[in-house]
Amino acid sequence: MLVLSPQAFNERTGIVIGLPMTTASFNESNPFAIKFVGPKNVTSYVLAHQPKSFDWRARGAKAHPWKQVSEDVFSAACEQLNQIITICA
């Protein structure tokens, strides 16, 4: 998941809000999927049309080993989401 909510919110509520990520290649033709290549040269996609939230404490969620996507990927995801719901800065 590409987390969009700020850390202060996440820590206070135990909830994260973000966009799912996948390596499923059928997303190549998805106009709402942001394609990028990760550190291990794996093609991945951020699904900007599927915002989600979940209780990260209850699920025992941890930060992904990559820690974060590039600023370009994050910006592209926010821009794509803004085209749908216009709230992401």
C-alpha positions in Angstrom: 0.0 0.0 0.0 1.2 3.5 -0.8 0.2 5.4 2.4 -1.2 8.8 1.7 -2.3 9.8 5.3 0.2 11.6 7.4 2.2 9.8 10.1 0.6 11.9 12.9 -2.9 10.7 11.8 -1.8 7.1 11.4 -0.2 7.0 14.9 -3.1 8.7 16.6 -5.9 6.7 15.0 -4.2 3.4 14.2 -5.6 3.8 10.7 -3.7 4.3 7.4 -5.3 5.6 4.2 -3.7 4.8 0.9 -3.6 3.1 -2.4 -3.0 -0.6 -3.1 0.1 -1.7 -5.0 0.5 -4.8 -7.1 2.8 -6.5 -9.6 -0.1 -7.9 -11.6 0.9 -7.2 -15.2 -2.7 -7.0 -16.5 -2.7 -3.5 -14.9 -0.4 -2.4 -17.8 -3.6 -1.2 -19.7 -5.3 0.2 -16.6 -5.6 4.0 -17.1 -5.7 4.5 -13.3 -2.6 2.4 -12.5 0.7 4.2 -12.0 3.5 2.0 -13.4 7.0 2.1 -11.8 10.0 -0.1 -11.5 11.0 -0.9 -7.9 14.5 -1.3 -6.4 14.7 -5.0 -7.4 13.8 -4.1 -11.0 10.3 -5.4 -10.5 7.5 -3.7 -12.4 4.8 -2.6 -10.0 1.6 -0.5 -10.2 -0.1 1.8 -7.7 -3.9 1.6 -8.2 -5.1 5.2 -7.8 -8.8 4.2 -8.3 -8.9 2.0 -5.2 -8.3 4.1 -2.1 -8.4 2.0 1.0 -8.1 2.4 4.8 -7.4 -0.2 7.4 -6.4 -0.5 11.1 -2.6 -1.1 10.8 -2.3 -2.0 14.5 -4.9 -4.7 14.4 -3.3 -6.2 11.2 0.2 -5.9 12.6 1.2 -4.0 9.5 4.8 -2.9 9.1 6.6 -0.6 6.7 7.6 -2.2 3.4 11.3 -2.9 3.1 11.5 -0.3 0.2 10.2 2.3 2.8 8.8 4.6 0.1 8.3 5.1 -3.6 10.0 7.9 -5.4 8.6 11.4 -5.2 7.6 11.1 -8.9 5.5 8.0 -8.3 3.9 9.6 -5.2 3.0 12.7 -7.1 1.6 10.8 -10.0 -0.6 8.7 -7.7 -1.9 11.9 -6.0 -2.6 13.6 -9.3 -4.4 10.5 -10.6 -6.5 10.3 -7.4 -7.3 14.0 -7.6 -8.8 13.4 -11.0 -11.3 11.1 -9.3 -12.0 12.7 -6.0 -10.0 16.0 -5.7 -8.8 15.8 -2.1 -5.1 14.7 -2.3 -2.6 17.5 -2.1 
